[in-house]
């Protein structure tokens, strides 16, 4: 590849995020994955009951309700992580607002439930804010 074609290729690919910035969405995705795995293990009986009853209108008690919302929140974290990954790929930066939202969410979780995975969300949010303030190359 000549110097001219490498400059053109670099210009077309957009800003390049540093390693720390690229890792924040990955860490959030790992947190989401861990959340889903823990939910599948802790709520296996409730989830089996929901599936066994055909899914429709099967949230009949507080245990199934907790299982449902635990799994939905894991999916929501996955969506946030994927959206942040796309933003990093396009702009070279982690979205600052996402970092602050994760900090707020993490604080809410750890205040209400100190022994929880909210600490992961809080730490990833702080890393996201720090990464958002790093300029892409």
N, CA, C and O atoms as a MOPAC input file, in Angstrom:
PM7 MOZYME 1SCF
protein

 N      0.85100 1    -1.16600 1     0.00000 1
 C      0.00000 1     0.00000 1     0.00000 1
 C      0.89900 1     1.23200 1     0.00000 1
 O      1.83100 1     1.32300 1     0.80000 1
 N      0.62800 1     2.16100 1    -0.87800 1
 C      1.43900 1     3.37500 1    -0.94500 1
 C      1.03600 1     4.31000 1     0.18900 1
 O      0.01200 1     4.11400 1     0.84200 1
 N      1.85400 1     5.31700 1     0.40500 1
 C      1.56600 1     6.27500 1     1.46500 1
 C      0.25100 1     7.00300 1     1.18800 1
 O     -0.52200 1     7.26600 1     2.10900 1
 N      0.00000 1     7.32600 1    -0.07700 1
 C     -1.21400 1     8.04700 1    -0.43500 1
 C     -2.46000 1     7.19700 1    -0.16500 1
 O     -3.44200 1     7.70200 1     0.37900 1
 N     -2.43000 1     5.91900 1    -0.53700 1
 C     -3.61000 1     5.07400 1    -0.30800 1
 C     -3.81900 1     4.82300 1     1.18100 1
 O     -4.96400 1     4.69800 1     1.61400 1
 N     -2.76000 1     4.74700 1     1.97500 1
 C     -2.94100 1     4.54800 1     3.40900 1
 C     -3.53000 1     5.79100 1     4.06100 1
 O     -4.31300 1     5.67300 1     5.00400 1
 N     -3.17100 1     6.98600 1     3.58000 1
 C     -3.75900 1     8.22200 1     4.09900 1
 C     -5.23800 1     8.28000 1     3.73800 1
 O     -6.06300 1     8.65800 1     4.57000 1
 N     -5.57900 1     7.91000 1     2.51200 1
 C     -6.98500 1     7.90300 1     2.07900 1
 C     -7.78100 1     6.89000 1     2.89500 1
 O     -8.89500 1     7.18600 1     3.32700 1
 N     -7.23300 1     5.71600 1     3.10900 1
 C     -7.92100 1     4.68800 1     3.88900 1
 C     -8.14500 1     5.15800 1     5.32700 1
 O     -9.21200 1     4.93100 1     5.89600 1
 N     -7.14900 1     5.80700 1     5.90700 1
 C     -7.29000 1     6.31500 1     7.27200 1
 C     -8.36900 1     7.39100 1     7.34100 1
 O     -9.14800 1     7.42000 1     8.29400 1
 N     -8.42600 1     8.26300 1     6.35900 1
 C     -9.42200 1     9.32600 1     6.34100 1
 C    -10.83300 1     8.75900 1     6.17900 1
 O    -11.77800 1     9.29700 1     6.75700 1
 N    -10.99000 1     7.70500 1     5.42100 1
 C    -12.30500 1     7.11600 1     5.19800 1
 C    -12.79800 1     6.32200 1     6.39900 1
 O    -14.00400 1     6.18200 1     6.59900 1
 N    -11.88100 1     5.80600 1     7.19200 1
 C    -12.28500 1     4.96700 1     8.31400 1
 C    -12.75700 1     5.78700 1     9.51300 1
 O    -13.36300 1     5.22600 1    10.42600 1
 N    -12.50000 1     7.08700 1     9.54100 1
 C    -12.93800 1     7.93200 1    10.64900 1
 C    -11.94700 1     7.91300 1    11.79200 1
 O    -10.87700 1     7.31400 1    11.68300 1
 N    -12.30300 1     8.57700 1    12.90900 1
 C    -11.40100 1     8.65000 1    14.05100 1
 C    -11.15700 1     7.26400 1    14.64800 1
 O    -12.01900 1     6.38600 1    14.59800 1
 N     -9.99000 1     7.09500 1    15.20000 1
 C     -9.63200 1     5.81800 1    15.81500 1
 C     -9.63600 1     5.99200 1    17.32900 1
 O     -8.92500 1     6.84100 1    17.86700 1
 N    -10.43600 1     5.18800 1    18.00700 1
 C    -10.50700 1     5.24800 1    19.46700 1
 C     -9.28700 1     4.58700 1    20.07100 1
 O     -8.74700 1     3.63000 1    19.51500 1
 N     -8.85400 1     5.10100 1    21.21500 1
 C     -7.74200 1     4.44500 1    21.90400 1
 C     -8.25400 1     3.16600 1    22.56200 1
 O     -9.46000 1     2.93100 1    22.62800 1
 N     -7.33300 1     2.35200 1    23.04200 1
 C     -7.69500 1     1.05100 1    23.60700 1
 C     -8.64000 1     1.14300 1    24.78300 1
 O     -9.55300 1     0.32800 1    24.91600 1
 N     -8.43000 1     2.13500 1    25.64000 1
 C     -9.29000 1     2.28700 1    26.82000 1
 C    -10.72800 1     2.58300 1    26.38600 1
 O    -11.67500 1     2.02700 1    26.94300 1
 N    -10.88800 1     3.45600 1    25.39400 1
 C    -12.22100 1     3.80300 1    24.91600 1
 C    -12.91300 1     2.60300 1    24.29900 1
 O    -14.10300 1     2.38900 1    24.53000 1
 N    -12.18100 1     1.81100 1    23.51200 1
 C    -12.78100 1     0.62400 1    22.89700 1
 C    -13.19000 1    -0.41300 1    23.93100 1
 O    -14.11000 1    -1.19400 1    23.69000 1
 N    -12.51600 1    -0.43100 1    25.08600 1
 C    -12.82100 1    -1.43900 1    26.08800 1
 C    -14.05000 1    -1.12700 1    26.92100 1
 O    -14.62800 1    -2.04300 1    27.50600 1
 N    -14.47200 1     0.12600 1    27.00000 1
 C    -15.62900 1     0.45500 1    27.84400 1
 C    -16.89800 1    -0.25000 1    27.36500 1
 O    -17.56200 1    -0.88900 1    28.18100 1
 N    -17.27000 1    -0.16800 1    26.07500 1
 C    -18.45800 1    -0.93600 1    25.64700 1
 C    -18.28400 1    -2.43600 1    25.84700 1
 O    -19.24900 1    -3.13600 1    26.15600 1
 N    -17.07700 1    -2.93000 1    25.67700 1
 C    -16.83200 1    -4.36800 1    25.89000 1
 C    -17.06500 1    -4.74100 1    27.35200 1
 O    -17.66500 1    -5.77600 1    27.64100 1
 N    -16.59300 1    -3.90400 1    28.27000 1
 C    -16.80000 1    -4.17000 1    29.69700 1
 C    -18.28600 1    -4.13000 1    30.04500 1
 O    -18.77200 1    -4.93000 1    30.84400 1
 N    -18.99400 1    -3.18900 1    29.43400 1
 C    -20.43500 1    -3.12100 1    29.67600 1
 C    -21.13800 1    -4.35300 1    29.11500 1
 O    -22.06400 1    -4.87900 1    29.73200 1
 N    -20.70000 1    -4.81000 1    27.95000 1
 C    -21.27800 1    -6.02400 1    27.37500 1
 C    -20.97200 1    -7.24300 1    28.25200 1
 O    -21.82100 1    -8.12000 1    28.41400 1
 N    -19.77300 1    -7.29600 1    28.81200 1
 C    -19.43600 1    -8.39900 1    29.72800 1
 C    -20.30600 1    -8.32900 1    30.98400 1
 O    -20.75400 1    -9.36000 1    31.48500 1
 N    -20.54400 1    -7.12800 1    31.49000 1
 C    -21.41500 1    -6.94700 1    32.65100 1
 C    -22.82200 1    -7.42900 1    32.32400 1
 O    -23.45200 1    -8.11900 1    33.12600 1
 N    -23.31200 1    -7.06400 1    31.14300 1
 C    -24.64900 1    -7.51200 1    30.71300 1
 C    -24.69900 1    -9.03000 1    30.59000 1
 O    -25.66000 1    -9.66000 1    31.03100 1
 N    -23.67500 1    -9.61100 1    29.99500 1
 C    -23.62500 1   -11.06600 1    29.85700 1
 C    -23.60500 1   -11.76300 1    31.20500 1
 O    -24.30000 1   -12.75900 1    31.40800 1
 N    -22.80600 1   -11.23700 1    32.12600 1
 C    -22.75700 1   -11.80200 1    33.47700 1
 C    -24.12700 1   -11.68800 1    34.14200 1
 O    -24.57500 1   -12.61400 1    34.81700 1
 N    -24.78400 1   -10.55600 1    33.94800 1
 C    -26.11800 1   -10.34300 1    34.51300 1
 C    -27.09200 1   -11.39300 1    33.99600 1
 O    -27.87400 1   -11.95500 1    34.76400 1
 N    -27.04200 1   -11.65500 1    32.69800 1
 C    -27.95100 1   -12.64300 1    32.10500 1
 C    -27.63800 1   -14.06500 1    32.58100 1
 O    -28.55000 1   -14.85100 1    32.83500 1
 N    -26.35600 1   -14.39100 1    32.70100 1
 C    -25.98200 1   -15.72900 1    33.17900 1
 C    -26.40500 1   -15.90800 1    34.63700 1
 O    -26.98200 1   -16.93400 1    34.99600 1
 N    -26.11900 1   -14.91300 1    35.47300 1
 C    -26.51300 1   -14.99000 1    36.88700 1
 C    -28.04000 1   -15.11200 1    36.98800 1
 O    -28.55200 1   -15.89900 1    37.78400 1
 N    -28.76000 1   -14.33000 1    36.17800 1
 C    -30.22000 1   -14.40100 1    36.18600 1
 C    -30.73000 1   -15.76700 1    35.77800 1
 O    -31.66400 1   -16.29900 1    36.38000 1
 N    -30.11100 1   -16.33400 1    34.74900 1
 C    -30.53700 1   -17.66000 1    34.28100 1
 C    -30.30900 1   -18.72500 1    35.35400 1
 O    -31.08100 1   -19.67800 1    35.46200 1
 N    -29.24900 1   -18.55900 1    36.14400 1
 C    -28.96600 1   -19.53200 1    37.21100 1
 C    -29.87200 1   -19.29100 1    38.41900 1
 O    -30.52100 1   -20.21400 1    38.91000 1
 N    -29.91000 1   -18.04400 1    38.89400 1
 C    -30.68400 1   -17.74800 1    40.10000 1
 C    -32.18500 1   -17.94500 1    39.90300 1
 O    -32.88500 1   -18.37100 1    40.82200 1
 N    -32.66900 1   -17.64000 1    38.72500 1
 C    -34.10200 1   -17.68600 1    38.45100 1
 C    -34.48100 1   -18.84000 1    37.52900 1
 O    -35.49100 1   -18.76200 1    36.82900 1
 N    -33.69800 1   -19.89500 1    37.51800 1
 C    -33.95000 1   -20.99400 1    36.57900 1
 C    -35.33500 1   -21.60300 1    36.76400 1
 O    -35.99100 1   -21.95100 1    35.78200 1
 N    -35.78500 1   -21.73600 1    37.99800 1
 C    -37.10300 1   -22.34600 1    38.23100 1
 C    -38.22500 1   -21.41100 1    37.77200 1
 O    -39.20100 1   -21.85000 1    37.16400 1
 N    -38.07400 1   -20.12400 1    38.07100 1
 C    -39.08600 1   -19.15800 1    37.64600 1
 C    -39.14600 1   -19.05100 1    36.12000 1
 O    -40.22700 1   -19.00500 1    35.53500 1
 N    -37.97300 1   -19.01200 1    35.48700 1
 C    -37.92500 1   -18.91900 1    34.02500 1
 C    -38.47600 1   -20.18900 1    33.37900 1
 O    -39.14600 1   -20.12000 1    32.34900 1
 N    -38.20000 1   -21.33800 1    33.97500 1
 C    -38.76000 1   -22.59400 1    33.46500 1
 C    -40.27900 1   -22.59300 1    33.60800 1
 O    -40.99100 1   -23.08800 1    32.73400 1
 N    -40.76900 1   -22.04000 1    34.70400 1
 C    -42.21600 1   -21.96000 1    34.89500 1
 C    -42.87100 1   -21.03800 1    33.87600 1
 O    -43.94600 1   -21.33900 1    33.35800 1
 N    -42.21600 1   -19.90700 1    33.59100 1
 C    -42.74400 1   -18.97300 1    32.58400 1
 C    -42.79800 1   -19.66200 1    31.22100 1
 O    -43.80000 1   -19.57600 1    30.51100 1
 N    -41.71500 1   -20.34100 1    30.86700 1
 C    -41.66600 1   -21.04300 1    29.57800 1
 C    -42.67200 1   -22.19400 1    29.54300 1
 O    -43.38700 1   -22.38400 1    28.55900 1
 N    -42.71300 1   -22.94800 1    30.62400 1
 C    -43.61500 1   -24.09400 1    30.67900 1
 C    -45.08700 1   -23.70800 1    30.58700 1
 O    -45.91500 1   -24.47600 1    30.09600 1
 N    -45.39900 1   -22.50900 1    31.06600 1
 C    -46.79100 1   -22.03900 1    31.00900 1
 C    -47.10200 1   -21.29200 1    29.71400 1
 O    -48.19700 1   -20.75000 1    29.55900 1
 N    -46.13900 1   -21.25900 1    28.77800 1
 C    -46.40400 1   -20.68500 1    27.45900 1
 C    -46.10700 1   -19.20400 1    27.30200 1
 O    -46.52900 1   -18.61100 1    26.30900 1
 N    -45.41000 1   -18.58600 1    28.22400 1
 C    -44.96400 1   -17.18500 1    28.15500 1
 C    -46.08300 1   -16.15200 1    28.31000 1
 O    -45.89900 1   -15.16400 1    29.02100 1
 N    -47.21400 1   -16.34800 1    27.67900 1
 C    -48.25700 1   -15.32300 1    27.66300 1
 C    -48.97200 1   -15.27400 1    29.01100 1
 O    -49.51300 1   -16.27500 1    29.47900 1
 N    -48.96400 1   -14.08600 1    29.62800 1
 C    -49.65800 1   -13.84500 1    30.89500 1
 C    -49.23100 1   -14.82300 1    31.99300 1
 O    -50.06700 1   -15.35800 1    32.72100 1
 N    -47.92000 1   -15.05000 1    32.10000 1
 C    -47.42100 1   -16.05000 1    33.05000 1
 C    -46.70500 1   -15.44500 1    34.25900 1
 O    -46.17300 1   -16.18200 1    35.08800 1
 N    -46.68500 1   -14.12400 1    34.37100 1
 C    -46.07600 1   -13.49600 1    35.54900 1
 C    -47.14800 1   -13.45600 1    36.63100 1
 O    -47.91000 1   -12.49500 1    36.74100 1
 N    -47.18800 1   -14.52300 1    37.42700 1
 C    -48.28400 1   -14.71300 1    38.37600 1
 C    -47.88400 1   -14.46900 1    39.82300 1
 O    -48.73800 1   -14.50200 1    40.70900 1
 N    -46.59400 1   -14.22400 1    40.08100 1
 C    -46.16800 1   -13.95700 1    41.45000 1
 C    -44.91900 1   -13.07400 1    41.44400 1
 O    -44.33700 1   -12.79800 1    40.39500 1
 N    -44.53000 1   -12.64400 1    42.62500 1
 C    -43.39100 1   -11.72900 1    42.76100 1
 C    -42.07500 1   -12.36500 1    42.30900 1
 O    -41.18600 1   -11.65900 1    41.83200 1
 N    -41.93600 1   -13.67800 1    42.45100 1
 C    -40.70100 1   -14.35500 1    42.04000 1
 C    -40.53800 1   -14.33100 1    40.52100 1
 O    -39.45500 1   -14.04500 1    40.01100 1
 N    -41.59800 1   -14.62800 1    39.81900 1
 C    -41.54300 1   -14.56600 1    38.35000 1
 C    -41.36400 1   -13.12100 1    37.88000 1
 O    -40.66100 1   -12.86200 1    36.90300 1
 N    -41.99000 1   -12.20800 1    38.56600 1
 C    -41.84600 1   -10.78900 1    38.23800 1
 C    -40.37800 1   -10.36700 1    38.37000 1
 O    -39.83500 1    -9.70800 1    37.48400 1
 N    -39.75300 1   -10.74600 1    39.46300 1
 C    -38.33600 1   -10.41900 1    39.67600 1
 C    -37.46200 1   -11.05700 1    38.60000 1
 O    -36.54300 1   -10.42100 1    38.08300 1
 N    -37.74600 1   -12.30500 1    38.26700 1
 C    -36.96500 1   -12.99800 1    37.23300 1
 C    -37.10500 1   -12.28700 1    35.88900 1
 O    -36.11800 1   -12.08200 1    35.18200 1
 N    -38.32600 1   -11.91600 1    35.54300 1
 C    -38.57200 1   -11.24000 1    34.27300 1
 C    -37.79200 1    -9.93100 1    34.20200 1
 O    -37.07300 1    -9.69400 1    33.23100 1
 N    -37.92400 1    -9.08100 1    35.21500 1
 C    -37.26300 1    -7.77400 1    35.16400 1
 C    -35.75200 1    -7.88600 1    35.29000 1
 O    -35.02800 1    -7.04600 1    34.75600 1
 N    -35.26700 1    -8.90300 1    35.98200 1
 C    -33.82100 1    -9.12400 1    36.05700 1
 C    -33.27500 1    -9.42300 1    34.66200 1
 O    -32.25400 1    -8.86600 1    34.25800 1
 N    -33.95000 1   -10.29200 1    33.93700 1
 C    -33.49900 1   -10.64100 1    32.58900 1
 C    -33.67500 1    -9.47500 1    31.61000 1
 O    -32.81600 1    -9.25100 1    30.75700 1
 N    -34.77100 1    -8.74000 1    31.72600 1
 C    -34.98300 1    -7.58500 1    30.84800 1
 C    -33.89100 1    -6.53800 1    31.06800 1
 O    -33.41700 1    -5.93200 1    30.10700 1
 N    -33.49500 1    -6.32200 1    32.30200 1
 C    -32.43700 1    -5.33200 1    32.55500 1
 C    -31.10100 1    -5.79300 1    31.97700 1
 O    -30.29900 1    -4.96400 1    31.54900 1
 N    -30.85500 1    -7.08400 1    31.95900 1
 C    -29.64500 1    -7.60100 1    31.31000 1
 C    -29.66500 1    -7.35400 1    29.81200 1
 O    -28.64300 1    -7.00800 1    29.22100 1
 N    -30.82500 1    -7.53000 1    29.20000 1
 C    -30.96400 1    -7.24600 1    27.76400 1
 C    -30.78600 1    -5.74600 1    27.52000 1
 O    -30.14000 1    -5.35500 1    26.54800 1
 N    -31.35100 1    -4.90400 1    28.38800 1
 C    -31.21200 1    -3.45400 1    28.22900 1
 C    -29.73900 1    -3.03700 1    28.31800 1
 O    -29.29700 1    -2.17900 1    27.55500 1
 N    -28.98500 1    -3.62600 1    29.22700 1
 C    -27.54400 1    -3.32800 1    29.30800 1
 C    -26.83600 1    -3.75000 1    28.02200 1
 O    -25.91300 1    -3.07500 1    27.56900 1
 N    -27.26400 1    -4.85600 1    27.44100 1
 C    -26.69000 1    -5.30600 1    26.17300 1
 C    -26.94800 1    -4.28400 1    25.07300 1
 O    -26.05400 1    -3.98400 1    24.28100 1
 N    -28.15200 1    -3.75300 1    25.02200 1
 C    -28.50200 1    -2.74400 1    24.01500 1
 C    -27.66700 1    -1.48000 1    24.21600 1
 O    -27.16300 1    -0.91200 1    23.24700 1
 N    -27.52000 1    -1.04100 1    25.44700 1
 C    -26.70800 1     0.14700 1    25.73100 1
 C    -25.25900 1    -0.09100 1    25.31500 1
 O    -24.63600 1     0.77900 1    24.70800 1
 N    -24.72300 1    -1.26600 1    25.63800 1
 C    -23.34200 1    -1.59100 1    25.27300 1
 C    -23.15600 1    -1.60500 1    23.76500 1
 O    -22.16200 1    -1.08500 1    23.25700 1
 N    -24.09200 1    -2.18900 1    23.05000 1
 C    -23.98100 1    -2.26300 1    21.58900 1
 C    -24.09400 1    -0.87700 1    20.96100 1
 O    -23.36200 1    -0.56100 1    20.02400 1
 N    -24.99500 1    -0.05900 1    21.46400 1
 C    -25.14000 1     1.30500 1    20.96500 1
 C    -23.86600 1     2.10900 1    21.22200 1
 O    -23.40800 1     2.84700 1    20.35000 1
 N    -23.30000 1     1.96800 1    22.40500 1
 C    -22.05400 1     2.66600 1    22.72700 1
 C    -20.92000 1     2.17600 1    21.83100 1
 O    -20.07900 1     2.96800 1    21.40600 1
 N    -20.89200 1     0.88300 1    21.54300 1
 C    -19.85800 1     0.33700 1    20.65100 1
 C    -19.95900 1     0.95600 1    19.26900 1
 O    -18.94700 1     1.31700 1    18.66700 1
 N    -21.18000 1     1.07800 1    18.76600 1
 C    -21.37300 1     1.71000 1    17.45500 1
 C    -20.91200 1     3.16800 1    17.47300 1
 O    -20.29900 1     3.63700 1    16.51400 1
 N    -21.20500 1     3.88100 1    18.55300 1
 C    -20.78100 1     5.28100 1    18.66600 1
 C    -19.25900 1     5.38200 1    18.68200 1
 O    -18.68700 1     6.25800 1    18.03300 1
 N    -18.60400 1     4.49200 1    19.41900 1
 C    -17.13600 1     4.49300 1    19.47000 1
 C    -16.56100 1     4.18700 1    18.09000 1
 O    -15.59800 1     4.82600 1    17.66700 1
 N    -17.13600 1     3.22400 1    17.38800 1
 C    -16.64100 1     2.88300 1    16.05200 1
 C    -16.80600 1     4.02900 1    15.06000 1
 O    -15.95500 1     4.22900 1    14.19300 1
 N    -17.90200 1     4.78200 1    15.18700 1
 C    -18.16200 1     5.87000 1    14.23400 1
 C    -17.41400 1     7.15600 1    14.58000 1
 O    -16.96000 1     7.87300 1    13.68800 1
 N    -17.28700 1     7.44400 1    15.87500 1
 C    -16.73900 1     8.74800 1    16.28300 1
 C    -15.37100 1     8.67000 1    16.94200 1
 O    -14.66400 1     9.67400 1    17.03900 1
 N    -14.99900 1     7.47900 1    17.39400 1
 C    -13.74900 1     7.34100 1    18.13400 1
 C    -13.88500 1     7.73300 1    19.59300 1
 O    -12.89900 1     7.74500 1    20.32900 1
 N    -15.11000 1     8.05600 1    20.02000 1
 C    -15.34100 1     8.50100 1    21.40400 1
 C    -16.49300 1     7.72900 1    22.03600 1
 O    -17.45800 1     7.35200 1    21.37100 1
 N    -16.36300 1     7.50700 1    23.33100 1
 C    -17.46600 1     6.93900 1    24.10100 1
 C    -18.43800 1     8.07900 1    24.40300 1
 O    -17.99600 1     9.17300 1    24.75500 1
 N    -19.75400 1     7.85600 1    24.27700 1
 C    -20.71800 1     8.93500 1    24.54000 1
 C    -20.71400 1     9.34500 1    26.01900 1
 O    -20.99900 1     8.53500 1    26.90100 1
 N    -20.38900 1    10.60200 1    26.26900 1
 C    -20.29300 1    11.10800 1    27.64300 1
 C    -21.59800 1    10.90000 1    28.40200 1
 O    -21.58100 1    10.49300 1    29.56400 1
 N    -22.72900 1    11.17500 1    27.75700 1
 C    -24.02900 1    11.01200 1    28.42700 1
 C    -24.25200 1     9.58300 1    28.89300 1
 O    -24.81400 1     9.36300 1    29.96700 1
 N    -23.82500 1     8.62000 1    28.11000 1
 C    -23.99200 1     7.21600 1    28.49700 1
 C    -23.20100 1     6.93100 1    29.77000 1
 O    -23.68100 1     6.24000 1    30.66900 1
 N    -21.99000 1     7.46500 1    29.83600 1
 C    -21.18900 1     7.29300 1    31.05100 1
 C    -21.88000 1     7.85500 1    32.28100 1
 O    -21.92900 1     7.20400 1    33.32400 1
 N    -22.41700 1     9.07100 1    32.15600 1
 C    -23.10700 1     9.68300 1    33.29900 1
 C    -24.37900 1     8.93100 1    33.66400 1
 O    -24.67900 1     8.77400 1    34.84700 1
 N    -25.13200 1     8.46300 1    32.67100 1
 C    -26.32800 1     7.67400 1    32.95400 1
 C    -25.97200 1     6.37900 1    33.68800 1
 O    -26.67600 1     5.96500 1    34.61000 1
 N    -24.87700 1     5.74800 1    33.27100 1
 C    -24.45800 1     4.51000 1    33.94400 1
 C    -24.02700 1     4.78800 1    35.37900 1
 O    -24.30500 1     3.99100 1    36.27500 1
 N    -23.35200 1     5.90900 1    35.60400 1
 C    -22.98300 1     6.27800 1    36.97800 1
 C    -24.24500 1     6.46900 1    37.81800 1
 O    -24.33800 1     5.95400 1    38.93200 1
 N    -25.20900 1     7.20700 1    37.28300 1
 C    -26.45300 1     7.42400 1    38.02000 1
 C    -27.19200 1     6.13200 1    38.30600 1
 O    -27.67800 1     5.91900 1    39.41700 1
 N    -27.27700 1     5.27000 1    37.30500 1
 C    -27.93500 1     3.97900 1    37.48700 1
 C    -27.18800 1     3.12900 1    38.51200 1
 O    -27.79800 1     2.52100 1    39.39200 1
 N    -25.86900 1     3.09500 1    38.38600 1
 C    -25.06300 1     2.32600 1    39.33000 1
 C    -25.22600 1     2.82700 1    40.75200 1
 O    -25.34600 1     2.02300 1    41.67700 1
 N    -25.23500 1     4.15600 1    40.94900 1
 C    -25.43000 1     4.72300 1    42.29100 1
 C    -26.78700 1     4.34200 1    42.85900 1
 O    -26.89300 1     3.97100 1    44.02800 1
 N    -27.81800 1     4.43300 1    42.03900 1
 C    -29.15300 1     4.05100 1    42.48300 1
 C    -29.18000 1     2.58800 1    42.93300 1
 O    -29.75200 1     2.26100 1    43.97200 1
 N    -28.56500 1     1.72600 1    42.15100 1
 C    -28.55800 1     0.30000 1    42.48000 1
 C    -27.79900 1     0.04600 1    43.78200 1
 O    -28.29500 1    -0.67100 1    44.65100 1
 N    -26.59900 1     0.62500 1    43.93000 1
 C    -25.79200 1     0.31000 1    45.12500 1
 C    -26.34400 1     0.94800 1    46.38700 1
 O    -26.10300 1     0.44100 1    47.48200 1
 N    -27.08100 1     2.05100 1    46.26500 1
 C    -27.71800 1     2.63000 1    47.45300 1
 C    -28.84000 1     1.71400 1    47.92600 1
 O    -28.98200 1     1.46000 1    49.12200 1
 N    -29.63700 1     1.22000 1    46.97700 1
 C    -30.77200 1     0.37300 1    47.33600 1
 C    -30.32300 1    -1.05100 1    47.67300 1
 O    -30.85100 1    -1.67000 1    48.59600 1
 N    -29.34300 1    -1.56900 1    46.91700 1
 C    -28.84900 1    -2.93700 1    47.12200 1
 C    -27.31900 1    -2.93000 1    47.09200 1
 O    -26.72700 1    -3.20400 1    46.04900 1
 N    -26.66800 1    -2.62000 1    48.22500 1
 C    -25.19900 1    -2.53000 1    48.22500 1
 C    -24.50000 1    -3.82700 1    47.79600 1
 O    -23.42800 1    -3.78000 1    47.19300 1
 N    -25.08900 1    -4.96400 1    48.09900 1
 C    -24.49700 1    -6.23400 1    47.68400 1
 C    -25.17100 1    -6.63400 1    46.37900 1
 O    -26.14800 1    -7.38200 1    46.36500 1
 N    -24.61700 1    -6.11000 1    45.27100 1
 C    -25.22200 1    -6.34300 1    43.96300 1
 C    -24.20300 1    -6.07700 1    42.86900 1
 O    -23.06200 1    -5.69700 1    43.13300 1
 N    -24.63700 1    -6.28300 1    41.65200 1
 C    -23.78300 1    -5.98900 1    40.50200 1
 C    -23.79600 1    -4.52200 1    40.11500 1
 O    -23.17500 1    -4.13600 1    39.12400 1
 N    -24.50000 1    -3.69500 1    40.88900 1
 C    -24.52600 1    -2.26800 1    40.61800 1
 C    -23.14700 1    -1.64200 1    40.62400 1
 O    -22.91300 1    -0.62800 1    39.96700 1
 N    -22.23600 1    -2.24600 1    41.36800 1
 C    -20.85800 1    -1.74300 1    41.40700 1
 C    -20.19900 1    -1.84900 1    40.03800 1
 O    -19.42100 1    -0.97600 1    39.65200 1
 N    -20.50900 1    -2.92200 1    39.29700 1
 C    -19.97300 1    -3.06200 1    37.94000 1
 C    -20.46200 1    -1.91100 1    37.06300 1
 O    -19.68400 1    -1.30900 1    36.32300 1
 N    -21.75100 1    -1.61300 1    37.15300 1
 C    -22.33900 1    -0.54300 1    36.33900 1
 C    -21.70700 1     0.79600 1    36.70900 1
 O    -21.39300 1     1.60100 1    35.83200 1
 N    -21.52300 1     1.03000 1    37.98900 1
 C    -20.91600 1     2.27200 1    38.46800 1
 C    -19.48800 1     2.43800 1    37.94800 1
 O    -19.11700 1     3.51100 1    37.47100 1
 N    -18.69700 1     1.38300 1    38.04200 1
 C    -17.30200 1     1.43400 1    37.58000 1
 C    -17.23600 1     1.61900 1    36.06400 1
 O    -16.44500 1     2.42700 1    35.57700 1
 N    -18.05300 1     0.88500 1    35.31600 1
 C    -18.05000 1     1.02700 1    33.85700 1
 C    -18.48500 1     2.44000 1    33.46900 1
 O    -17.94200 1     3.01700 1    32.52600 1
 N    -19.45800 1     3.00100 1    34.18600 1
 C    -19.87600 1     4.37100 1    33.92200 1
 C    -18.74600 1     5.36500 1    34.15000 1
 O    -18.54300 1     6.27600 1    33.34800 1
 N    -18.00900 1     5.18900 1    35.24700 1
 C    -16.87200 1     6.07800 1    35.53100 1
 C    -15.79300 1     5.94000 1    34.46100 1
 O    -15.21500 1     6.93500 1    34.02200 1
 N    -15.52600 1     4.71600 1    34.04700 1
 C    -14.55400 1     4.50700 1    32.96000 1
 C    -15.05300 1     5.13700 1    31.66600 1
 O    -14.26600 1     5.66500 1    30.88100 1
 N    -16.37500 1     5.07900 1    31.44700 1
 C    -16.95800 1     5.68300 1    30.25900 1
 C    -16.80400 1     7.19400 1    30.25000 1
 O    -16.47800 1     7.77500 1    29.21500 1
 N    -17.03300 1     7.84000 1    31.38900 1
 C    -16.85100 1     9.29300 1    31.47900 1
 C    -15.39900 1     9.65100 1    31.21500 1
 O    -15.10500 1    10.59800 1    30.48600 1
 N    -14.50100 1     8.89300 1    31.81000 1
 C    -13.07100 1     9.15000 1    31.58500 1
 C    -12.70300 1     8.95600 1    30.11500 1
 O    -11.98000 1     9.77100 1    29.54000 1
 N    -13.19600 1     7.88400 1    29.51200 1
 C    -12.89600 1     7.61700 1    28.11400 1
 C    -13.50900 1     8.68400 1    27.19700 1
 O    -12.91000 1     9.04800 1    26.18500 1
 N    -14.69500 1     9.18400 1    27.54700 1
 C    -15.35800 1    10.19700 1    26.72800 1
 C    -14.54900 1    11.49100 1    26.67400 1
 O    -14.65200 1    12.26000 1    25.71800 1
 N    -13.75900 1    11.71800 1    27.69200 1
 C    -12.94300 1    12.93400 1    27.73900 1
 C    -11.58300 1    12.75600 1    27.07300 1
 O    -10.77000 1    13.68000 1    27.04800 1
 N    -11.34100 1    11.56000 1    26.53500 1
 C    -10.09500 1    11.28100 1    25.80800 1
 C    -10.32800 1    11.58500 1    24.34100 1
 O    -11.32000 1    11.13600 1    23.76700 1
 N     -9.44500 1    12.32500 1    23.73700 1
 C     -9.58900 1    12.67700 1    22.32800 1
 C     -9.18700 1    11.49900 1    21.43400 1
 O     -8.18000 1    10.83800 1    21.68900 1
 N     -9.98300 1    11.23600 1    20.37900 1
 C     -9.61900 1    10.16900 1    19.44700 1
 C     -8.39700 1    10.57500 1    18.63600 1
 O     -8.11400 1    11.76100 1    18.47000 1
 N     -7.66700 1     9.56300 1    18.12700 1
 C     -6.49000 1     9.85800 1    17.30300 1
 C     -6.88800 1    10.12900 1    15.89100 1
 O     -6.03100 1    10.39700 1    15.04800 1

